[in-house]
Amino acid sequence: MSFSLDRLAVGCFQSYCYLIRNYNQVFLVDAGAEAVRILEWIGDRQVEYFVVTHGQGDQVGALDEVRAALSAPVVMHPEYAK
């Protein structure tokens, strides 16, 4: 299979964090909470990009901690990067 999408409900709001795999590329979308749990879920996969759909806390709450553990750039719409 060349494409897959997995989701994990995190945090008190149970917001979804997504792991998108396309061939050998892996993208983590909206690391909102529970960094340790997200990192365990990712396992040994090499994340190429962190994708942020918007800048609210339930989408970015665990991003700094996950980024510290995995070296990958963050991508988001420029309007949310302000």
Secondary structure, DSSP 8 states (H G I E B T S, - for coil): --EEEEEEEETTTTEEEEEEEETTEEEEE---S-HHHHHHHHTT----EEEES--SHHHHTTHHHHHHHS---EEE-GGGG-
